[in-house]
Structure formats: structure tokens, C-alpha cells
Amino acid sequence: MLSRDQGARQGRVVRAAHGALGEVEAVRMFLNSHHDGLAGRPIDLAVASEEGLARVEAAIATERARNVAIAGASS
């Protein structure tokens, strides 16, 4: 069972990932797969602490920037 704070962080990271990645499957893969740069699963890190959440949100911002760059290059 998640605490209130853990649940809030979980919701926040899911919304951030969805906003950046769009597709539900992409969000699921990103949050539940090991991320080398974070040295763990993003969902676990984000739920565990505010610091973890901030690190995951930074990684999501990087993913978003990468997706925008790829989309711009293919236009």
C-alpha cells in the first residue's frame, strides 16, 4: 500500500510521462523498465522520494526534448 505522499508522486510521474511520451505503452515501458541513467526503474525511484521524483522528471524532460528533436528532423 502506498502512503499519501507516495501516491501523489506516482500520479505526478505518470502524468509527466504521459505528457512527454503520449502513448500509454510508451509511458508504461519508460516507467517500468530499468533506466541506465537513473540506475533503476523510474516508477520505483519517483515513488520512493521527492529526490527520486525530481530525477525522473528530469529524465522525462530529456526524453521529451529527444522526441521533439527527432520529430523536427523527420519533417
N, C-alpha and C positions, 0 to 999 in steps of 0.2 A: 504494500500500500504506500502510495506517495503522500508526503506531507503537503500542506497547502502551498508552501514555497516551491517544492519540487514540481508539483502540478502546474504551477504558474510558469516556471521555467520551461517545462515540457511544452506547454501551449505556445509560449513565446518562440521557442526554437522551431516548432513545426510551422507556425505562421511565417516566420522569417524565411525558412527553407522553401515553403510553397511560393512566397512572393518572388524569390530569386529563381527557382527552378521550374515552377509552374506545374509540371506534370506530377501526378500523385506517385507514380512509380519511381520517378527520378528523386523525389523527396524521400521516399521510403529507402531507396538504395543509398542515398547520401547519409541519412541519419543512422542507418543500421549497419553500415559497412565500416570496417576498420579504415581510418583516415591516417595515412602515414605522417602528415604534417602535425596532426593533433595527438598522435600516438595512442589512439583509441577510437571507440565508436562515438561519433558526435552526440548521439542522443544520451548516452551514459554520462559524458562529460558535462553536457548542458544541464542535465537534471541534478547532478551531484553538487554544483556550486555556482555562485554568481561568476566567479572567475572562469570556470569551465564554459558557462553560457557565453561570456564575452569572447572567449577564444573561438568558440563555434560560430558565433555571429560574424567574427572577422573572417573566418574561413568561408562562410556563406557569401560574404561581400566579395571575396576573391573569386568564388565560383560565378557569381553574377557578372562581374567585370569580364571574366574569361568568356562567358556565354555571349555577352554583348559584343566583344571583340570578334568572336567567331562569326556571329550573325552579320556584323558590319563587313567583314572580309568576304563573305559569300554573296553580298548584294551586288 
